[in-house]
């Protein structure tokens, strides 16, 4: 028997503050410094102090490989900020980058913590230096030995997600007639929005001709379908709703979460290679709320590669399966003043690969009316945030209290 929508415990959680460090292509700064800059900014933005923080959550935790993929782990930040935690978590195997935020929502809702600091930091730009992305990929010249699914991919020279996700995009094109010209509107919309974001990596105008004439990376993806490695840290505060009423910002209540996976947890053995686990996460989200896709006033959706955003648009029900190409074509519907403003900070394609957390930071910033020149020209009271691709997908639905 289905539960009443008001019984789902994530509704007891809310977002109360966000913070971000400097963001740059290659900052060559200590990644721990970037991490702490973001964390302290989020704590201050919420009107809290480090003594108020009694929980911590991060993705992916402390990893040495690949270089630049994470700037700090849970223990690093707990120690640096001298936090006294009732609960903490950090790990790679979770429902996408937002899985760490979903975990925090469940922790505060269950009473394990009152205010959880969630963070994600990267220094991929500096780790690559002038050598490009291949320098930090498996088989990029280092001594690392392949394990797990890489044992099967590397023999086909396919260490990059560009190849794996390109396969999904090709399948979608084959089934539904999706075109590169339609795919382009994810990148063109992102660049248009990034021009108004002072922290964005790429802000110069981009045309359809620019997009189509860029070098191919992995069919059907060209250069501008791929996100931009960078350095930066992002943090958010997840609070118990009953402890957030008197804080600095209007609470952004977590109306529903989606974290399900019903297919195989695999990039290439999923049951339908025109979609991903976001199909399951999104479907679960809508079972946990009385709201509908038509109620959503803004979407911040992962664009590690352009097709991922199109896949999320379909999975979340903003259009029918197979119709995301016509839905975004021309860019009007997804513009800041359109019916579904999308990736208003420039996404990862232009603002930089902050790996999921940048979308939540932007969504909250928009809902608080703090986005400056890129502010959506109407109040946003309901927003959807989605991150991840392949078998690692998670989504949140936020409501301004």
PyMOL commands that set and color helices and strands:
alter all, ss='L'
color gray80, all
select helices_A, chain A and resi 5-7+9-12+31-45+50-52+74-81+99-109+124-128+133-136+150-156+161-176+180-194+208-213+223-225+241-243+278-287+293-295+306-315+324-328+347-351+357-367+372-374
alter helices_A, ss='H'
color red, helices_A
select strands_A, chain A and resi 13-20+55-58+87-90+115-123+216-218+221-222+231-240+252-258+298-301+341-342+382-389+392-400
alter strands_A, ss='S'
color yellow, strands_A
deselect
rebuild
show_as cartoon
